[in-house]
Amino acid sequence: MLITVIFTIILLFALIPRKYQICNDRIKVICGLLKLNIPFDDIKSIETRPPSNIRESFEALRFGTGTGERCIIIKRKHGMNILIQPSDMERFMEILNNTKKRMIETVEK
């Protein structure tokens, strides 16, 4: 039984999202040992949705464990869509939009 508990704790540590990072050219989802990079070039759209929208849960990999009122679905050009739930949704979207805007301005110069 102890081995099962230890294995479960290790598995949860490896799979539950720990943080989301917005870099200059991508979004990083960090889940313990697993790191998922989503390049801005691969993003078709980013939308906020209520977490109770069950249809989106089936169309996306869920990297959110929060119980907040909204979640973010990242629709990708290639691969599965990603659903995340940052603790401060407004701040995350503000930083994300500013970063994407700076990236577009840099590319246009």
Buried (B, 14 or more C-beta within 10 A) or exposed (E): EEEEEEEEEEEEEEEEBEEBEBEEEBBEBBBBEEEBEBEBEBBEEBEEBEBEEEEBBEEBBBBBEBEEEBBBBBBBEEEEBBBBBBEEBEEBBEBBEEBBEEBEEEEEE
